[in-house]
Amino acid sequence: MRFWIPLLVIVVAATWSAIEWIRRPVGRKRVEELLLRLPFIGSVRRALATARVMRALGGMLRAGMPLLPALDAARDAAGDLAIAERLERSRERVVQGAALAGALEREDALSPSALQLVKVGESSGRVADMAWSAGNLAAQEAERGLRTLVTALEPALIVGFGGVVAFTAAALLQAVYSLRPGI
């Protein structure tokens, strides 16, 4: 009982430190890399970033922007530092002469379906159209993934809240029965 104030101070300090670490680019990038590795969350995050990147890239290429500046702008549209860093490494590979699809695939920057469409676009000379289509396809994948994630999370939340209610009811019953002597 006498240690609750120092424990509270330690918990508050640890929480504040974690929040400050995540606010920094290095900490945020590490958290985002971790989230990309998680089974369900990672695929949804990758699909969302792929949709943003490929729509931006396709739109800029359709407007006549050269590939390298379009890649720079698409990297900024990613909304995820881990994906943006992978796109930067892919851009460097393209500068060195690698194919766009190969560079993106090697860095594991985007979803596999988007990479397939970029490959088709490179071989047919329609990268802009295929990038736009890849963005639309990735958005549909992300929507399906989010729906699945919410569907799986809903029963877990119901069971969790049921546990909280059961714990509260048990605590109240224990208090009531402790007031009656002789039972």
N, C-alpha and C positions, 0 to 999 in steps of 0.2 A: 504494500500500500504506500510506503514512503518513497518508492522509486518511480511513481507515475509521472511526476513533474520532469525529472531528467529524461525519462523515456519519451515523453511528449516533445521535449526540446530536440532530442535526437531524431525523432520521426519528422518533425517539421524541417529541421536542417537538412536531412537527407532528401526530402521531397523538394525543397528549394534548390538544392545542389543539382538534383537530377533534371529539374526543369531548366535551370540555367545551362547545363551541359547540352541539353537537347536544342536549346535556342541557338547555340553556336553551329556553324556549318559542319564542322567535323563530327560533332555529336549527332546532329540531324542526319548526316549521311550514313553514319553507322546504324542508327535506328532504322532508316529506310532500307539499308542493305539487309538487315535482319528481317524486316517485314517482307522483303522480296523472297526470302528463303522459306518463309512459313508456307505450309501446304496450300491452304485455300486462299488466304489473304494475299499471298504473293502473286498468284495467278491473276487475281482481280486487279491488284495494283498495276501489274505489268500490262494488262489489257487496257486499263484506263489511260496509262501513260502512252501506250502504243496508239490509241485512238487520237489523243491530242497531238502527238508527234507526227503521225502519218497524215492527218488532216491538214496540219500546218504545212508540212513538206509538200503535199500534193497541191494545195492551194497556191503556194509560192511558185512552184515549178510550172503550174498552169499559167500563172501570170507572167512567166518569162524570166524569173529570177535564176541566176546561175546556181548550180548544185551546192557549192561550198557555202555561199552566204545563206542559202535556203536551209542547209543543215544546221548552221549556227542559230538561225531563228527558230527552227524546229526544236533544237535542244533546249532553248529557253522556254518553249511551250510545254515541255515535258511535265513540269510541276513536281518533279521527284529528283532530288540531287543525285541519287545513285544511278538512275537511268540517264540523267544528263551527263554524268561523268563517263558512262559507257558510250554515249553518243559522241562525246568529245574524242574518245580514243578511236571510235569508228571513223570519225572525220579525219583524224591523222592518218589512218590507214588508206583512206580514199585519196588524200593528198599524196601519199607515197605510191599511188597507182593501183590500189586494190579496187575490185568491183564493190559497189555500194552494198549489195546484198551479202556478199562474202564478209565484208567488214562488219556489218551489223550482226551477222550470224556468229562471227568469231567472238565478238564482245558480249553476246547474249543480251543485246540491248532491247530487242522487241519480241513480240510473240511470234511463234513459228508460222502461223497462218499469214501474218503480215510479211514475214521474210519470203515466203513462197510467192506472194503476189509481187513483191519487189523484184524477185528473180525473173518472173514472167515479164514484168515491165521492162527490165533491162534487156532481155532477149528480144522483145518485140519493139523496143524504142518508144514505149508508152509509160515511162516511169511515173509521170505526173498523174495520169489516170489511175494507174494501179496503186499508187500511194494513197490517193483519195479513197479508192475502194477498200484498201487495207484499213484505213482509218474507220470507215463505216462498219466493216466487219469486226474490228476490234471493239468498237462501241457496243455492238450487239453481244459479243462475247462477254464484255464487262457487265452488261445488264443481266445476262443469264447467270453469271457468277455471283453477282450481288443478290439476285433473287434466291439462288441456292443457299448462299451464306445466311441470309435472313431466315429462310425456311428452316435451316438447321439450328439457328440460334434461338428461335422462338420457343421450342419445347424446353430447351435448357434454361431459359429465363423463367418459364412457368414453374419448373421444378425448383429452381433456386428460390423464387419468391415463396413457393409453398413451404420450403424448408425454413425460411425466415418466420413465416406465420406459425408453423408448428413449434419452432423454438420459443417464440413469444408466448404462445398458448401454454406450453409446458412450464415456462417460467412463472406465468400467472397462476397456474394450477398449483405449482409447488408453494407459492406464496400463500395461497388460500388454505391449503392443507397444513401448512406450518402454523397457522393461527389457531387451529383447533387442537387443543391439548388432548392427549389420551387416545389418539387414533394411531 
